[in-house]
Amino acid sequence: MVKNEKLLKSIAQDRVARLFDMAKDRTLKLGSNDPLSKRYVGIAKDISTHYRIPADMRMKAEVCKACAAVLIPGMTCSVRLASRVGYLVLRCKCGEEKHIFYRR
């Protein structure tokens, strides 16, 4: 066990958050998914799995599992509301759907 395990995990969490913010900013700036923003998301996922850091809910909700694209409504994904069931459907351009529950 490493002496400064808590310090290493906090540094890793900061890096994951920074990489995700960089990917989101790049996607917003260019208006589409580019390989560099997908690479940022991939590196953030690798860091979080290596240091066994659970991914925060923001990253889970805003990243496509299939293509690692940052999901921005109206730009990189379409949004639909399934009001009977109580969830939001984000459909990526690759065809993958993500369901986010807002009512239990």
Biopython code that builds the backbone (N, CA, C, O; Angstrom):
import numpy as np
from Bio.PDB.StructureBuilder import StructureBuilder

atoms = [
    (1, "MET", "N", (0.838, -1.175, 0.000)),
    (1, "MET", "CA", (0.000, 0.000, 0.000)),
    (1, "MET", "C", (0.890, 1.250, 0.000)),
    (1, "MET", "O", (1.903, 1.299, 0.698)),
    (2, "VAL", "N", (0.514, 2.221, -0.764)),
    (2, "VAL", "CA", (1.275, 3.458, -0.897)),
    (2, "VAL", "C", (0.966, 4.376, 0.289)),
    (2, "VAL", "O", (-0.165, 4.418, 0.772)),
    (3, "LYS", "N", (1.976, 5.103, 0.747)),
    (3, "LYS", "CA", (1.788, 6.009, 1.883)),
    (3, "LYS", "C", (0.757, 7.092, 1.585)),
    (3, "LYS", "O", (-0.134, 7.353, 2.394)),
    (4, "ASN", "N", (0.882, 7.706, 0.446)),
    (4, "ASN", "CA", (0.042, 8.850, 0.103)),
    (4, "ASN", "C", (-1.071, 8.458, -0.864)),
    (4, "ASN", "O", (-1.276, 9.119, -1.882)),
    (5, "GLU", "N", (-1.779, 7.397, -0.548)),
    (5, "GLU", "CA", (-2.834, 6.924, -1.447)),
    (5, "GLU", "C", (-3.952, 7.956, -1.586)),
    (5, "GLU", "O", (-4.489, 8.142, -2.678)),
    (6, "LYS", "N", (-4.303, 8.624, -0.496)),
    (6, "LYS", "CA", (-5.350, 9.640, -0.560)),
    (6, "LYS", "C", (-4.915, 10.813, -1.441)),
    (6, "LYS", "O", (-5.716, 11.360, -2.198)),
    (7, "LEU", "N", (-3.655, 11.187, -1.334)),
    (7, "LEU", "CA", (-3.135, 12.271, -2.166)),
    (7, "LEU", "C", (-3.158, 11.886, -3.640)),
    (7, "LEU", "O", (-3.536, 12.693, -4.489)),
    (8, "LEU", "N", (-2.755, 10.655, -3.947)),
    (8, "LEU", "CA", (-2.766, 10.192, -5.334)),
    (8, "LEU", "C", (-4.181, 10.171, -5.895)),
    (8, "LEU", "O", (-4.398, 10.560, -7.043)),
    (9, "LYS", "N", (-5.147, 9.721, -5.096)),
    (9, "LYS", "CA", (-6.535, 9.677, -5.566)),
    (9, "LYS", "C", (-7.097, 11.076, -5.775)),
    (9, "LYS", "O", (-7.856, 11.301, -6.718)),
    (10, "SER", "N", (-6.737, 12.013, -4.914)),
    (10, "SER", "CA", (-7.244, 13.372, -5.095)),
    (10, "SER", "C", (-6.644, 14.020, -6.341)),
    (10, "SER", "O", (-7.332, 14.749, -7.056)),
    (11, "ILE", "N", (-5.359, 13.756, -6.603)),
    (11, "ILE", "CA", (-4.732, 14.270, -7.822)),
    (11, "ILE", "C", (-5.385, 13.647, -9.047)),
    (11, "ILE", "O", (-5.634, 14.333, -10.039)),
    (12, "ALA", "N", (-5.663, 12.351, -8.980)),
    (12, "ALA", "CA", (-6.302, 11.662, -10.107)),
    (12, "ALA", "C", (-7.705, 12.206, -10.347)),
    (12, "ALA", "O", (-8.113, 12.369, -11.497)),
    (13, "GLN", "N", (-8.455, 12.492, -9.271)),
    (13, "GLN", "CA", (-9.794, 13.066, -9.434)),
    (13, "GLN", "C", (-9.731, 14.440, -10.093)),
    (13, "GLN", "O", (-10.564, 14.767, -10.938)),
    (14, "ASP", "N", (-8.753, 15.233, -9.708)),
    (14, "ASP", "CA", (-8.582, 16.551, -10.323)),
    (14, "ASP", "C", (-8.260, 16.429, -11.809)),
    (14, "ASP", "O", (-8.780, 17.182, -12.632)),
    (15, "ARG", "N", (-7.403, 15.479, -12.138)),
    (15, "ARG", "CA", (-7.033, 15.282, -13.549)),
    (15, "ARG", "C", (-8.217, 14.804, -14.381)),
    (15, "ARG", "O", (-8.412, 15.250, -15.511)),
    (16, "VAL", "N", (-9.006, 13.893, -13.812)),
    (16, "VAL", "CA", (-10.185, 13.393, -14.525)),
    (16, "VAL", "C", (-11.155, 14.540, -14.781)),
    (16, "VAL", "O", (-11.682, 14.674, -15.886)),
    (17, "ALA", "N", (-11.392, 15.365, -13.768)),
    (17, "ALA", "CA", (-12.301, 16.503, -13.935)),
    (17, "ALA", "C", (-11.769, 17.482, -14.973)),
    (17, "ALA", "O", (-12.531, 17.997, -15.792)),
    (18, "ARG", "N", (-10.474, 17.739, -14.943)),
    (18, "ARG", "CA", (-9.862, 18.674, -15.909)),
    (18, "ARG", "C", (-9.952, 18.128, -17.327)),
    (18, "ARG", "O", (-10.283, 18.867, -18.254)),
    (19, "LEU", "N", (-9.664, 16.847, -17.506)),
    (19, "LEU", "CA", (-9.745, 16.248, -18.845)),
    (19, "LEU", "C", (-11.173, 16.290, -19.378)),
    (19, "LEU", "O", (-11.393, 16.565, -20.557)),
    (20, "PHE", "N", (-12.140, 16.017, -18.508)),
    (20, "PHE", "CA", (-13.524, 16.054, -18.948)),
    (20, "PHE", "C", (-13.939, 17.471, -19.330)),
    (20, "PHE", "O", (-14.639, 17.666, -20.323)),
    (21, "ASP", "N", (-13.512, 18.456, -18.551)),
    (21, "ASP", "CA", (-13.827, 19.851, -18.891)),
    (21, "ASP", "C", (-13.178, 20.259, -20.213)),
    (21, "ASP", "O", (-13.784, 20.973, -21.012)),
    (22, "MET", "N", (-11.937, 19.801, -20.441)),
    (22, "MET", "CA", (-11.266, 20.106, -21.698)),
    (22, "MET", "C", (-11.996, 19.484, -22.888)),
    (22, "MET", "O", (-12.119, 20.108, -23.942)),
    (23, "ALA", "N", (-12.480, 18.245, -22.712)),
    (23, "ALA", "CA", (-13.222, 17.578, -23.787)),
    (23, "ALA", "C", (-14.524, 18.308, -24.072)),
    (23, "ALA", "O", (-14.906, 18.479, -25.230)),
    (24, "LYS", "N", (-15.204, 18.737, -23.016)),
    (24, "LYS", "CA", (-16.472, 19.440, -23.202)),
    (24, "LYS", "C", (-16.259, 20.795, -23.873)),
    (24, "LYS", "O", (-17.017, 21.168, -24.768)),
    (25, "ASP", "N", (-15.236, 21.531, -23.448)),
    (25, "ASP", "CA", (-14.937, 22.828, -24.060)),
    (25, "ASP", "C", (-14.585, 22.680, -25.532)),
    (25, "ASP", "O", (-15.028, 23.474, -26.363)),
    (26, "ARG", "N", (-13.798, 21.676, -25.854)),
    (26, "ARG", "CA", (-13.405, 21.454, -27.249)),
    (26, "ARG", "C", (-14.611, 21.104, -28.107)),
    (26, "ARG", "O", (-14.721, 21.570, -29.241)),
    (27, "THR", "N", (-15.517, 20.284, -27.577)),
    (27, "THR", "CA", (-16.720, 19.923, -28.322)),
    (27, "THR", "C", (-17.615, 21.134, -28.519)),
    (27, "THR", "O", (-18.178, 21.317, -29.598)),
    (28, "LEU", "N", (-17.753, 21.963, -27.493)),
    (28, "LEU", "CA", (-18.567, 23.179, -27.629)),
    (28, "LEU", "C", (-17.960, 24.152, -28.630)),
    (28, "LEU", "O", (-18.683, 24.801, -29.386)),
    (29, "LYS", "N", (-16.636, 24.253, -28.637)),
    (29, "LYS", "CA", (-15.960, 25.192, -29.523)),
    (29, "LYS", "C", (-16.070, 24.765, -30.986)),
    (29, "LYS", "O", (-16.329, 25.593, -31.859)),
    (30, "LEU", "N", (-15.875, 23.483, -31.251)),
    (30, "LEU", "CA", (-15.893, 23.004, -32.630)),
    (30, "LEU", "C", (-17.289, 22.669, -33.136)),
    (30, "LEU", "O", (-17.518, 22.646, -34.345)),
    (31, "GLY", "N", (-18.217, 22.412, -32.234)),
    (31, "GLY", "CA", (-19.586, 22.115, -32.645)),
    (31, "GLY", "C", (-19.822, 20.693, -33.077)),
    (31, "GLY", "O", (-20.917, 20.369, -33.536)),
    (32, "SER", "N", (-18.848, 19.844, -32.948)),
    (32, "SER", "CA", (-19.032, 18.433, -33.299)),
    (32, "SER", "C", (-18.027, 17.603, -32.515)),
    (32, "SER", "O", (-17.186, 18.134, -31.789)),
    (33, "ASN", "N", (-18.131, 16.305, -32.675)),
    (33, "ASN", "CA", (-17.193, 15.411, -32.001)),
    (33, "ASN", "C", (-15.911, 15.322, -32.818)),
    (33, "ASN", "O", (-15.946, 15.095, -34.027)),
    (34, "ASP", "N", (-14.810, 15.500, -32.159)),
    (34, "ASP", "CA", (-13.536, 15.344, -32.846)),
    (34, "ASP", "C", (-12.711, 14.309, -32.086)),
    (34, "ASP", "O", (-12.995, 14.022, -30.923)),
    (35, "PRO", "N", (-11.712, 13.756, -32.725)),
    (35, "PRO", "CA", (-10.916, 12.691, -32.095)),
    (35, "PRO", "C", (-10.197, 13.124, -30.820)),
    (35, "PRO", "O", (-9.998, 12.307, -29.921)),
    (36, "LEU", "N", (-9.807, 14.390, -30.728)),
    (36, "LEU", "CA", (-9.075, 14.831, -29.542)),
    (36, "LEU", "C", (-9.968, 14.852, -28.303)),
    (36, "LEU", "O", (-9.526, 14.463, -27.222)),
    (37, "SER", "N", (-11.212, 15.299, -28.442)),
    (37, "SER", "CA", (-12.110, 15.298, -27.286)),
    (37, "SER", "C", (-12.447, 13.867, -26.861)),
    (37, "SER", "O", (-12.594, 13.587, -25.671)),
    (38, "LYS", "N", (-12.567, 12.973, -27.827)),
    (38, "LYS", "CA", (-12.798, 11.562, -27.487)),
    (38, "LYS", "C", (-11.579, 10.964, -26.801)),
    (38, "LYS", "O", (-11.710, 10.114, -25.921)),
    (39, "ARG", "N", (-10.397, 11.408, -27.202)),
    (39, "ARG", "CA", (-9.162, 10.945, -26.572)),
    (39, "ARG", "C", (-9.078, 11.428, -25.125)),
    (39, "ARG", "O", (-8.654, 10.684, -24.241)),
    (40, "TYR", "N", (-9.488, 12.684, -24.885)),
    (40, "TYR", "CA", (-9.519, 13.212, -23.523)),
    (40, "TYR", "C", (-10.436, 12.366, -22.633)),
    (40, "TYR", "O", (-10.084, 12.043, -21.498)),
    (41, "VAL", "N", (-11.602, 12.014, -23.152)),
    (41, "VAL", "CA", (-12.538, 11.193, -22.383)),
    (41, "VAL", "C", (-11.948, 9.808, -22.128)),
    (41, "VAL", "O", (-12.100, 9.261, -21.035)),
    (42, "GLY", "N", (-11.274, 9.238, -23.132)),
    (42, "GLY", "CA", (-10.651, 7.929, -22.959)),
    (42, "GLY", "C", (-9.557, 7.944, -21.900)),
    (42, "GLY", "O", (-9.453, 7.016, -21.099)),
    (43, "ILE", "N", (-8.743, 8.994, -21.895)),
    (43, "ILE", "CA", (-7.683, 9.109, -20.889)),
    (43, "ILE", "C", (-8.301, 9.273, -19.501)),
    (43, "ILE", "O", (-7.813, 8.692, -18.532)),
    (44, "ALA", "N", (-9.370, 10.058, -19.404)),
    (44, "ALA", "CA", (-10.036, 10.243, -18.111)),
    (44, "ALA", "C", (-10.595, 8.919, -17.590)),
    (44, "ALA", "O", (-10.511, 8.634, -16.395)),
    (45, "LYS", "N", (-11.161, 8.119, -18.477)),
    (45, "LYS", "CA", (-11.674, 6.801, -18.077)),
    (45, "LYS", "C", (-10.538, 5.889, -17.630)),
    (45, "LYS", "O", (-10.672, 5.166, -16.642)),
    (46, "ASP", "N", (-9.427, 5.921, -18.347)),
    (46, "ASP", "CA", (-8.275, 5.094, -17.971)),
    (46, "ASP", "C", (-7.723, 5.481, -16.601)),
    (46, "ASP", "O", (-7.384, 4.610, -15.800)),
    (47, "ILE", "N", (-7.633, 6.766, -16.335)),
    (47, "ILE", "CA", (-7.135, 7.221, -15.038)),
    (47, "ILE", "C", (-8.075, 6.794, -13.923)),
    (47, "ILE", "O", (-7.627, 6.331, -12.874)),
    (48, "SER", "N", (-9.386, 6.950, -14.144)),
    (48, "SER", "CA", (-10.339, 6.589, -13.092)),
    (48, "SER", "C", (-10.357, 5.086, -12.821)),
    (48, "SER", "O", (-10.550, 4.675, -11.677)),
    (49, "THR", "N", (-10.162, 4.265, -13.839)),
    (49, "THR", "CA", (-10.113, 2.825, -13.587)),
    (49, "THR", "C", (-8.794, 2.407, -12.958)),
    (49, "THR", "O", (-8.772, 1.491, -12.136)),
    (50, "HIS", "N", (-7.696, 3.055, -13.323)),
    (50, "HIS", "CA", (-6.393, 2.698, -12.768)),
    (50, "HIS", "C", (-6.323, 3.000, -11.276)),
    (50, "HIS", "O", (-5.821, 2.190, -10.497)),
    (51, "TYR", "N", (-6.824, 4.160, -10.882)),
    (51, "TYR", "CA", (-6.789, 4.549, -9.475)),
    (51, "TYR", "C", (-8.046, 4.154, -8.706)),
    (51, "TYR", "O", (-8.206, 4.519, -7.541)),
    (52, "ARG", "N", (-8.929, 3.415, -9.353)),
    (52, "ARG", "CA", (-10.173, 2.914, -8.747)),
    (52, "ARG", "C", (-11.015, 4.047, -8.172)),
    (52, "ARG", "O", (-11.477, 3.999, -7.032)),
    (53, "ILE", "N", (-11.192, 5.049, -8.992)),
    (53, "ILE", "CA", (-12.027, 6.196, -8.625)),
    (53, "ILE", "C", (-13.368, 6.010, -9.322)),
    (53, "ILE", "O", (-13.404, 5.838, -10.541)),
    (54, "PRO", "N", (-14.471, 6.041, -8.578)),
    (54, "PRO", "CA", (-15.765, 5.935, -9.252)),
    (54, "PRO", "C", (-16.029, 7.175, -10.102)),
    (54, "PRO", "O", (-15.753, 8.300, -9.684)),
    (55, "ALA", "N", (-16.559, 6.956, -11.283)),
    (55, "ALA", "CA", (-16.867, 8.081, -12.166)),
    (55, "ALA", "C", (-18.024, 8.872, -11.576)),
    (55, "ALA", "O", (-19.012, 8.291, -11.126)),
    (56, "ASP", "N", (-17.907, 10.187, -11.575)),
    (56, "ASP", "CA", (-18.972, 11.000, -11.012)),
    (56, "ASP", "C", (-20.186, 10.979, -11.928)),
    (56, "ASP", "O", (-20.080, 10.634, -13.105)),
    (57, "MET", "N", (-21.323, 11.346, -11.390)),
    (57, "MET", "CA", (-22.583, 11.264, -12.127)),
    (57, "MET", "C", (-22.587, 12.188, -13.344)),
    (57, "MET", "O", (-23.238, 11.891, -14.346)),
    (58, "ARG", "N", (-21.869, 13.296, -13.262)),
    (58, "ARG", "CA", (-21.827, 14.227, -14.394)),
    (58, "ARG", "C", (-21.181, 13.563, -15.597)),
    (58, "ARG", "O", (-21.665, 13.688, -16.722)),
    (59, "MET", "N", (-20.076, 12.851, -15.351)),
    (59, "MET", "CA", (-19.383, 12.192, -16.448)),
    (59, "MET", "C", (-20.201, 11.033, -16.997)),
    (59, "MET", "O", (-20.217, 10.802, -18.206)),
    (60, "LYS", "N", (-20.871, 10.310, -16.128)),
    (60, "LYS", "CA", (-21.704, 9.204, -16.580)),
    (60, "LYS", "C", (-22.862, 9.693, -17.438)),
    (60, "LYS", "O", (-23.238, 9.045, -18.416)),
    (61, "ALA", "N", (-23.421, 10.829, -17.071)),
    (61, "ALA", "CA", (-24.584, 11.340, -17.787)),
    (61, "ALA", "C", (-24.223, 12.023, -19.093)),
    (61, "ALA", "O", (-25.050, 12.076, -20.003)),
    (62, "GLU", "N", (-23.010, 12.547, -19.210)),
    (62, "GLU", "CA", (-22.669, 13.361, -20.364)),
    (62, "GLU", "C", (-21.682, 12.723, -21.328)),
    (62, "GLU", "O", (-21.141, 13.410, -22.195)),
    (63, "VAL", "N", (-21.435, 11.411, -21.194)),
    (63, "VAL", "CA", (-20.510, 10.736, -22.104)),
    (63, "VAL", "C", (-21.195, 9.496, -22.676)),
    (63, "VAL", "O", (-21.803, 8.716, -21.944)),
    (64, "CYS", "N", (-21.087, 9.327, -23.991)),
    (64, "CYS", "CA", (-21.636, 8.150, -24.660)),
    (64, "CYS", "C", (-20.728, 6.955, -24.377)),
    (64, "CYS", "O", (-19.509, 7.048, -24.524)),
    (65, "LYS", "N", (-21.321, 5.838, -23.973)),
    (65, "LYS", "CA", (-20.521, 4.644, -23.677)),
    (65, "LYS", "C", (-19.972, 3.999, -24.942)),
    (65, "LYS", "O", (-18.891, 3.410, -24.919)),
    (66, "ALA", "N", (-20.696, 4.105, -26.027)),
    (66, "ALA", "CA", (-20.292, 3.415, -27.253)),
    (66, "ALA", "C", (-19.138, 4.107, -27.967)),
    (66, "ALA", "O", (-18.180, 3.452, -28.378)),
    (67, "CYS", "N", (-19.221, 5.443, -28.119)),
    (67, "CYS", "CA", (-18.219, 6.131, -28.925)),
    (67, "CYS", "C", (-17.392, 7.141, -28.136)),
    (67, "CYS", "O", (-16.544, 7.814, -28.721)),
    (68, "ALA", "N", (-17.609, 7.268, -26.834)),
    (68, "ALA", "CA", (-16.855, 8.179, -25.956)),
    (68, "ALA", "C", (-16.990, 9.636, -26.372)),
    (68, "ALA", "O", (-16.052, 10.414, -26.198)),
    (69, "ALA", "N", (-18.130, 10.014, -26.912)),
    (69, "ALA", "CA", (-18.370, 11.406, -27.295)),
    (69, "ALA", "C", (-19.039, 12.139, -26.139)),
    (69, "ALA", "O", (-19.810, 11.547, -25.384)),
    (70, "VAL", "N", (-18.747, 13.406, -26.006)),
    (70, "VAL", "CA", (-19.405, 14.236, -25.001)),
    (70, "VAL", "C", (-20.791, 14.579, -25.529)),
    (70, "VAL", "O", (-20.926, 15.090, -26.640)),
    (71, "LEU", "N", (-21.824, 14.299, -24.731)),
    (71, "LEU", "CA", (-23.202, 14.518, -25.168)),
    (71, "LEU", "C", (-23.650, 15.924, -24.795)),
    (71, "LEU", "O", (-23.792, 16.255, -23.618)),
    (72, "ILE", "N", (-23.870, 16.739, -25.811)),
    (72, "ILE", "CA", (-24.373, 18.095, -25.623)),
    (72, "ILE", "C", (-25.696, 18.175, -26.382)),
    (72, "ILE", "O", (-25.716, 18.060, -27.607)),
    (73, "PRO", "N", (-26.804, 18.372, -25.657)),
    (73, "PRO", "CA", (-28.117, 18.361, -26.297)),
    (73, "PRO", "C", (-28.217, 19.370, -27.439)),
    (73, "PRO", "O", (-27.838, 20.533, -27.299)),
    (74, "GLY", "N", (-28.731, 18.899, -28.564)),
    (74, "GLY", "CA", (-28.903, 19.746, -29.737)),
    (74, "GLY", "C", (-27.678, 19.842, -30.614)),
    (74, "GLY", "O", (-27.773, 20.261, -31.767)),
    (75, "MET", "N", (-26.519, 19.460, -30.083)),
    (75, "MET", "CA", (-25.291, 19.566, -30.854)),
    (75, "MET", "C", (-24.750, 18.173, -31.219)),
    (75, "MET", "O", (-24.511, 17.886, -32.392)),
    (76, "THR", "N", (-24.564, 17.340, -30.241)),
    (76, "THR", "CA", (-24.021, 16.001, -30.495)),
    (76, "THR", "C", (-25.023, 14.905, -30.178)),
    (76, "THR", "O", (-24.749, 13.727, -30.409)),
    (77, "CYS", "N", (-26.182, 15.280, -29.652)),
    (77, "CYS", "CA", (-27.213, 14.281, -29.364)),
    (77, "CYS", "C", (-28.582, 14.938, -29.446)),
    (77, "CYS", "O", (-28.715, 16.160, -29.374)),
    (78, "SER", "N", (-29.591, 14.097, -29.599)),
    (78, "SER", "CA", (-30.959, 14.591, -29.568)),
    (78, "SER", "C", (-31.581, 14.205, -28.234)),
    (78, "SER", "O", (-31.200, 13.207, -27.623)),
    (79, "VAL", "N", (-32.541, 15.005, -27.792)),
    (79, "VAL", "CA", (-33.151, 14.807, -26.482)),
    (79, "VAL", "C", (-34.632, 14.523, -26.661)),
    (79, "VAL", "O", (-35.310, 15.148, -27.477)),
    (80, "ARG", "N", (-35.120, 13.564, -25.880)),
    (80, "ARG", "CA", (-36.532, 13.219, -25.902)),
    (80, "ARG", "C", (-36.956, 12.969, -24.470)),
    (80, "ARG", "O", (-36.175, 12.456, -23.669)),
    (81, "LEU", "N", (-38.180, 13.324, -24.144)),
    (81, "LEU", "CA", (-38.694, 13.145, -22.802)),
    (81, "LEU", "C", (-39.726, 12.023, -22.812)),
    (81, "LEU", "O", (-40.735, 12.114, -23.511)),
    (82, "ALA", "N", (-39.482, 10.977, -22.046)),
    (82, "ALA", "CA", (-40.446, 9.884, -21.892)),
    (82, "ALA", "C", (-41.177, 10.146, -20.581)),
    (82, "ALA", "O", (-40.780, 9.646, -19.529)),
    (83, "SER", "N", (-42.253, 10.937, -20.652)),
    (83, "SER", "CA", (-42.889, 11.427, -19.431)),
    (83, "SER", "C", (-43.661, 10.339, -18.687)),
    (83, "SER", "O", (-43.772, 10.399, -17.463)),
    (84, "ARG", "N", (-44.189, 9.362, -19.391)),
    (84, "ARG", "CA", (-44.927, 8.296, -18.703)),
    (84, "ARG", "C", (-44.014, 7.467, -17.817)),
    (84, "ARG", "O", (-44.373, 7.108, -16.696)),
    (85, "VAL", "N", (-42.853, 7.173, -18.322)),
    (85, "VAL", "CA", (-41.905, 6.349, -17.584)),
    (85, "VAL", "C", (-41.082, 7.198, -16.629)),
    (85, "VAL", "O", (-40.662, 6.711, -15.579)),
    (86, "GLY", "N", (-40.850, 8.433, -16.966)),
    (86, "GLY", "CA", (-40.125, 9.352, -16.096)),
    (86, "GLY", "C", (-38.635, 9.388, -16.334)),
    (86, "GLY", "O", (-37.855, 9.446, -15.384)),
    (87, "TYR", "N", (-38.225, 9.354, -17.601)),
    (87, "TYR", "CA", (-36.803, 9.493, -17.875)),
    (87, "TYR", "C", (-36.565, 10.306, -19.130)),
    (87, "TYR", "O", (-37.448, 10.490, -19.968)),
    (88, "LEU", "N", (-35.347, 10.780, -19.225)),
    (88, "LEU", "CA", (-34.871, 11.579, -20.337)),
    (88, "LEU", "C", (-34.068, 10.661, -21.255)),
    (88, "LEU", "O", (-33.260, 9.867, -20.772)),
    (89, "VAL", "N", (-34.273, 10.753, -22.556)),
    (89, "VAL", "CA", (-33.543, 9.917, -23.499)),
    (89, "VAL", "C", (-32.592, 10.800, -24.301)),
    (89, "VAL", "O", (-33.020, 11.717, -25.003)),
    (90, "LEU", "N", (-31.301, 10.513, -24.189)),
    (90, "LEU", "CA", (-30.287, 11.200, -24.983)),
    (90, "LEU", "C", (-29.812, 10.221, -26.044)),
    (90, "LEU", "O", (-29.289, 9.155, -25.717)),
    (91, "ARG", "N", (-29.988, 10.571, -27.310)),
    (91, "ARG", "CA", (-29.586, 9.699, -28.399)),
    (91, "ARG", "C", (-28.384, 10.304, -29.114)),
    (91, "ARG", "O", (-28.471, 11.374, -29.716)),
    (92, "CYS", "N", (-27.267, 9.598, -29.033)),
    (92, "CYS", "CA", (-26.021, 10.047, -29.647)),
    (92, "CYS", "C", (-26.114, 9.883, -31.167)),
    (92, "CYS", "O", (-26.978, 9.169, -31.676)),
    (93, "LYS", "N", (-25.216, 10.551, -31.874)),
    (93, "LYS", "CA", (-25.203, 10.429, -33.330)),
    (93, "LYS", "C", (-24.779, 9.041, -33.793)),
    (93, "LYS", "O", (-25.037, 8.662, -34.936)),
    (94, "CYS", "N", (-24.126, 8.275, -32.909)),
    (94, "CYS", "CA", (-23.730, 6.908, -33.267)),
    (94, "CYS", "C", (-24.907, 5.943, -33.149)),
    (94, "CYS", "O", (-24.823, 4.807, -33.614)),
    (95, "GLY", "N", (-26.016, 6.389, -32.523)),
    (95, "GLY", "CA", (-27.199, 5.552, -32.396)),
    (95, "GLY", "C", (-27.436, 5.030, -30.988)),
    (95, "GLY", "O", (-28.501, 4.485, -30.701)),
    (96, "GLU", "N", (-26.471, 5.188, -30.121)),
    (96, "GLU", "CA", (-26.590, 4.718, -28.735)),
    (96, "GLU", "C", (-27.527, 5.644, -27.960)),
    (96, "GLU", "O", (-27.484, 6.864, -28.121)),
    (97, "GLU", "N", (-28.375, 5.045, -27.114)),
    (97, "GLU", "CA", (-29.296, 5.823, -26.288)),
    (97, "GLU", "C", (-28.888, 5.736, -24.829)),
    (97, "GLU", "O", (-28.437, 4.695, -24.351)),
    (98, "LYS", "N", (-29.055, 6.845, -24.137)),
    (98, "LYS", "CA", (-28.779, 6.894, -22.701)),
    (98, "LYS", "C", (-30.054, 7.369, -22.024)),
    (98, "LYS", "O", (-30.642, 8.372, -22.429)),
    (99, "HIS", "N", (-30.482, 6.647, -20.990)),
    (99, "HIS", "CA", (-31.692, 6.980, -20.259)),
    (99, "HIS", "C", (-31.306, 7.537, -18.895)),
    (99, "HIS", "O", (-30.570, 6.896, -18.145)),
    (100, "ILE", "N", (-31.799, 8.720, -18.577)),
    (100, "ILE", "CA", (-31.528, 9.357, -17.302)),
    (100, "ILE", "C", (-32.876, 9.559, -16.584)),
    (100, "ILE", "O", (-33.729, 10.325, -17.031)),
    (101, "PHE", "N", (-33.035, 8.853, -15.468)),
    (101, "PHE", "CA", (-34.300, 8.917, -14.726)),
    (101, "PHE", "C", (-34.388, 10.208, -13.933)),
    (101, "PHE", "O", (-33.421, 10.629, -13.299)),
    (102, "TYR", "N", (-35.565, 10.837, -13.976)),
    (102, "TYR", "CA", (-35.799, 12.032, -13.184)),
    (102, "TYR", "C", (-36.965, 11.848, -12.225)),
    (102, "TYR", "O", (-37.238, 12.733, -11.414)),
    (103, "ARG", "N", (-37.659, 10.712, -12.301)),
    (103, "ARG", "CA", (-38.772, 10.440, -11.406)),
    (103, "ARG", "C", (-38.711, 8.978, -11.002)),
    (103, "ARG", "O", (-38.413, 8.114, -11.827)),
    (104, "ARG", "N", (-38.986, 8.705, -9.766)),
    (104, "ARG", "CA", (-38.951, 7.321, -9.279)),
    (104, "ARG", "C", (-40.335, 6.859, -8.916)),
    (104, "ARG", "O", (-40.513, 5.719, -8.486)),
]
sb = StructureBuilder()
sb.init_structure("model")
sb.init_model(0)
sb.init_chain("A")
sb.init_seg("    ")
for serial, (resi, resn, name, xyz) in enumerate(atoms, 1):
    if name == "N":
        sb.init_residue(resn, " ", resi, " ")
    sb.init_atom(name, np.array(xyz, "f"), 0.0, 1.0, " ", f" {name:<3s}", serial, name[0])
structure = sb.get_structure()
